[in-house]
Amino acid sequence: MEGGLNLIEMWGQMGWVAKAVAVVLFIMSFWSVGVAVERIYTFMQARKQSKLYAPQVAKHMKEGRLKDAIALSTSKNYRYSHLAKVVLAGLQEYQFQQDSGTSLAREDVLDSVRRAIQRASALTASDLKKGVPSLATIGSTAPFVGLLGTVVGVINAFQGIAATGSGGIGAVSAGIAEALIETALGLLVAIPAVWFYNYLTNKIEYFNVEMDNSSSELLDYFIKKTA
């Protein structure tokens, strides 16, 4: 339509720098959406599996069947569960201390279990954050990448005016419109990335609280068991 926004025509008229900036923004957009979709799926599975895992492992531990609890924690059915990873580390360390036959003091055993749980919690938290920091990077840099394309486009527009000697609004408007597309594209990439980052960060904090609570409950269980 005449006078309308023809993106294909604008793409054809863009310089190589503006096209390179647009390609970078498209890659950033695909990356942020890919990370967000993968993390949201992983978090949904983690929450779902942990809800199923918690009462079952609690039942095994209450009945003193630690080996069954370990077997349950290593099951593929709970491979996404953040709670299973943390509890498994504590159970395996405690079972190892019991099976090794070493006469460690009660406090030493609990200390060893506590360190194992802390290591597992740190690794699990790091795994949950996988890819999420890149969303913050994209959200903060995409507008500037788009602005770079806009600045280059404006420079090219004014160079065209200088070359032709025509300074009317009609000569400037087409070039400015093409340049501003880059800024709009940068904002379209940045806004969802920031939304995804904030949403996923809140989920990670929630999972960290759950892991801390499970760690405390597990240590309390071993304290009572070794009393």
C-alpha positions as CSV (number, residue, x, y, z in Angstrom):
1,M,0.0,0.0,0.0
2,E,1.4,3.4,-1.0
3,G,2.6,5.4,2.0
4,G,2.4,2.3,4.2
5,L,5.1,0.6,6.2
6,N,6.8,-1.8,3.7
7,L,9.4,-3.7,5.7
8,I,10.7,-5.7,2.8
9,E,11.3,-2.5,0.8
10,M,13.0,-0.9,3.8
11,W,15.2,-4.0,4.2
12,G,16.3,-3.7,0.6
13,Q,17.3,0.0,1.1
14,M,19.2,-0.6,4.3
15,G,22.9,-0.4,4.4
16,W,25.1,-3.3,5.4
17,V,25.6,-2.0,8.9
18,A,21.9,-1.5,9.5
19,K,21.3,-5.1,8.2
20,A,24.0,-6.5,10.4
21,V,22.4,-4.8,13.4
22,A,19.0,-6.2,12.5
23,V,20.4,-9.7,12.2
24,V,22.1,-9.4,15.6
25,L,18.8,-8.3,17.1
26,F,16.9,-11.2,15.5
27,I,19.5,-13.6,16.9
28,M,19.2,-12.1,20.4
29,S,15.4,-12.4,20.1
30,F,15.5,-16.1,19.1
31,W,18.0,-16.8,21.9
32,S,16.0,-15.1,24.6
33,V,12.8,-16.9,23.5
34,G,14.6,-20.2,23.3
35,V,16.1,-19.8,26.8
36,A,12.8,-18.7,28.3
37,V,10.8,-21.6,26.8
38,E,13.4,-24.2,27.9
39,R,13.7,-22.8,31.4
40,I,9.9,-22.5,31.8
41,Y,9.5,-26.1,30.8
42,T,12.3,-27.2,33.1
43,F,10.8,-25.3,36.0
44,M,7.4,-26.7,35.5
45,Q,8.8,-30.2,35.5
46,A,10.9,-29.5,38.5
47,R,7.9,-28.2,40.5
48,K,5.6,-31.0,39.3
49,Q,8.2,-33.8,40.1
50,S,9.2,-32.3,43.4
51,K,5.5,-32.3,44.6
52,L,5.3,-36.0,43.8
53,Y,8.8,-36.8,45.2
54,A,8.6,-35.0,48.6
55,P,5.8,-37.2,50.3
56,Q,7.3,-40.4,48.9
57,V,10.8,-39.8,50.2
58,A,9.5,-38.6,53.5
59,K,7.6,-41.9,53.9
60,H,10.7,-43.9,53.2
61,M,12.8,-41.9,55.7
62,K,10.1,-42.0,58.4
63,E,10.2,-45.8,58.1
64,G,14.0,-45.9,58.2
65,R,14.4,-47.2,54.6
66,L,17.3,-45.0,53.5
67,K,18.3,-47.2,50.6
68,D,14.8,-47.1,49.2
69,A,14.9,-43.3,49.6
70,I,18.2,-43.2,47.7
71,A,16.8,-45.4,44.9
72,L,13.7,-43.1,44.7
73,S,15.9,-40.0,44.5
74,T,17.9,-41.5,41.6
75,S,14.8,-42.5,39.6
76,K,14.5,-41.0,36.2
77,N,11.0,-40.0,37.1
78,Y,12.5,-37.2,39.3
79,R,15.4,-36.1,37.2
80,Y,14.1,-32.6,37.0
81,S,13.4,-32.4,40.7
82,H,15.6,-29.9,42.5
83,L,14.6,-31.4,45.9
84,A,15.6,-34.9,44.8
85,K,19.1,-33.7,43.9
86,V,19.7,-32.0,47.3
87,V,18.2,-34.8,49.4
88,L,20.1,-37.4,47.4
89,A,23.4,-35.8,48.2
90,G,22.6,-35.8,51.9
91,L,21.3,-39.4,51.9
92,Q,24.3,-40.8,49.9
93,E,26.8,-39.1,52.2
94,Y,25.1,-40.3,55.3
95,Q,24.8,-43.9,53.9
96,F,28.5,-43.8,52.9
97,Q,29.5,-42.8,56.4
98,Q,27.4,-45.7,57.8
99,D,28.7,-48.3,55.3
100,S,32.4,-47.2,55.5
101,G,32.7,-48.5,59.1
102,T,34.7,-45.5,60.2
103,S,34.1,-44.4,63.8
104,L,33.5,-40.8,63.2
105,A,32.0,-38.7,65.9
106,R,28.4,-37.7,65.5
107,E,29.2,-34.1,64.9
108,D,31.8,-35.1,62.2
109,V,29.1,-37.2,60.4
110,L,26.6,-34.4,60.5
111,D,29.3,-31.9,59.3
112,S,30.1,-34.2,56.4
113,V,26.4,-34.5,55.4
114,R,25.9,-30.7,55.8
115,R,28.8,-30.0,53.4
116,A,27.4,-32.5,50.9
117,I,24.0,-30.9,51.0
118,Q,25.6,-27.4,50.6
119,R,27.6,-28.5,47.5
120,A,24.5,-30.1,45.9
121,S,22.4,-27.0,46.6
122,A,25.0,-24.8,45.0
123,L,25.3,-27.0,42.0
124,T,21.5,-27.3,41.6
125,A,21.0,-23.5,42.0
126,S,23.7,-23.0,39.3
127,D,21.9,-25.4,37.0
128,L,18.6,-23.7,37.5
129,K,20.2,-20.4,36.5
130,K,21.5,-21.8,33.2
131,G,20.9,-19.3,30.5
132,V,19.0,-16.9,32.7
133,P,21.8,-14.3,33.0
134,S,21.9,-14.0,29.2
135,L,18.3,-12.7,29.3
136,A,19.5,-9.8,31.5
137,T,22.3,-9.1,29.1
138,I,19.9,-9.1,26.1
139,G,17.4,-7.0,28.0
140,S,20.0,-4.3,28.8
141,T,21.9,-4.3,25.6
142,A,19.2,-4.8,22.9
143,P,18.0,-1.1,23.0
144,F,21.6,0.1,22.6
145,V,22.1,-2.2,19.7
146,G,19.0,-0.9,18.1
147,L,20.1,2.7,18.8
148,L,23.4,2.0,17.0
149,G,21.4,1.0,13.9
150,T,19.3,4.1,14.2
151,V,22.4,6.4,14.5
152,V,24.0,4.7,11.5
153,G,20.7,5.1,9.5
154,V,20.4,8.8,10.4
155,I,24.0,9.4,9.4
156,N,23.3,7.6,6.1
157,A,20.2,9.7,5.6
158,F,22.0,13.0,6.1
159,Q,24.8,11.9,3.8
160,G,22.2,11.2,1.1
161,I,20.8,14.7,1.6
162,A,24.3,16.2,1.4
163,A,25.0,14.2,-1.8
164,T,21.7,15.2,-3.6
165,G,21.5,18.7,-2.2
166,S,17.8,18.2,-1.4
167,G,16.9,19.2,2.2
168,G,13.2,18.9,2.2
169,I,11.2,16.9,4.7
170,G,10.4,14.3,2.0
171,A,14.0,13.7,1.4
172,V,14.7,13.1,5.2
173,S,11.6,11.2,6.3
174,A,12.2,8.0,4.4
175,G,15.7,7.6,5.8
176,I,14.7,8.5,9.3
177,A,11.8,6.0,9.2
178,E,14.2,3.3,8.2
179,A,16.6,4.2,11.0
180,L,13.9,4.3,13.7
181,I,12.8,0.7,12.8
182,E,16.1,-0.4,14.4
183,T,15.2,1.3,17.7
184,A,11.8,-0.2,17.6
185,L,13.2,-3.6,16.9
186,G,15.7,-3.3,19.8
187,L,12.8,-2.4,22.2
188,L,10.8,-5.4,20.9
189,V,13.7,-7.7,21.7
190,A,14.5,-6.1,25.1
191,I,11.1,-5.9,26.7
192,P,10.2,-9.6,26.6
193,A,13.7,-10.5,27.6
194,V,13.4,-8.4,30.8
195,W,9.9,-9.9,31.5
196,F,11.3,-13.4,31.1
197,Y,14.3,-12.6,33.3
198,N,12.2,-11.2,36.2
199,Y,9.8,-14.1,36.0
200,L,12.5,-16.8,36.0
201,T,14.5,-15.1,38.7
202,N,11.5,-15.1,41.0
203,K,11.0,-18.9,40.3
204,I,14.7,-19.5,41.0
205,E,14.4,-17.7,44.4
206,Y,11.4,-19.8,45.2
207,F,13.3,-23.0,44.4
208,N,16.2,-21.9,46.5
209,V,13.9,-21.4,49.5
210,E,12.5,-24.9,48.9
211,M,16.0,-26.4,48.8
212,D,17.0,-24.6,52.0
213,N,13.9,-25.9,53.8
214,S,14.5,-29.4,52.6
215,S,18.1,-29.2,53.6
216,S,17.2,-28.1,57.1
217,E,14.6,-30.8,57.4
218,L,17.0,-33.5,56.3
219,L,19.7,-32.3,58.8
220,D,17.1,-32.3,61.5
221,Y,16.2,-35.9,60.5
222,F,19.9,-37.0,60.8
223,I,20.3,-35.2,64.1
224,K,17.4,-37.1,65.6
225,K,18.6,-40.4,64.0
226,T,22.1,-40.1,65.4
227,A,21.0,-38.8,68.9
